Amino acid sequence: MKEIFSNFFTVKSFITILLSIVFSVLAIKGTITSDQFLMIFTTIIAFYFGTQHNKKGDK
């Protein structure tokens, strides 16, 4: 449980969550289109989980 919280507070995790919130709000407000949101959000999540997978593979 402690490891989960320590991973949550890494800079990469914080930025990923913050960007997800920002782009979700922009999509809800209509500032960006759904296609733009999908492309941006997919890129962010793929990068986050890709680096997480690589980190676990190195251990």
Beta strands, then each sheet from edge to edge (+ up, - down):
end
